[in-house]
Amino acid sequence: MVGMGRYRPPRQRGSKYITPEGEAALREELRLLWKVERPQVTHVVHEAAKNGDRSENGDYIYGKRRLREIDSRVRFLNKRLDELEVVSRPPDDLGKIRFGAWVTLEDEAGAETRWRIVGPDEFDLKAGKLSMDSPMARAMLGKAVDDEIVVHSPQGEQRYYVTAISYQP
């Protein structure tokens, strides 16, 4: 088939929930891309274009590619921010694990880890933020303190116990 080289199957959309902090971070990224980086890159491309031969002009070629990346990300962020639902208040039942919860888990060896369940647009494992769409978070949702959580992973079955649930950082 001709022209199908760039085809990508549609990505599965993540859940539409986000914390207020996550939404603020996406809005700030959008602002920086549109108001700061794009004008700078546009200026570089404009200056590089004045230098004549564009086929071997690195600033021009890189700049045009970066503008496409910025424009693509800006389109994505605008669309995504329109469809996201900001969850700014804790659930009625604070004893159950829901979106936005900080959860402390203990593994079978007694080691504790703390995770916050967040939307797919803001997960950051190094910062302890787990996407609600991940197998680990899905296993946690709805559980209470002292409940057992079983997560099936490539390393096999892992068991954890919920030792604390909080909706405050």
Buried (B, 14 or more C-beta within 10 A) or exposed (E): EEEEEEEEEEEEEBBEBBBEBBBEBBEEBBEEBBEEBBEEBBEBBEEBBEEEEEEEBEBBBBBBEBBEEBEEBBEEBEEBBEEBEBBEEBBEEEEBBBBBBBBBBBEEEEEEEEBBBBBBBBBEEEEBBBBBBBEBBBBBBEBEBEBEBEBEEEEEEBEBBBEEBEBEE
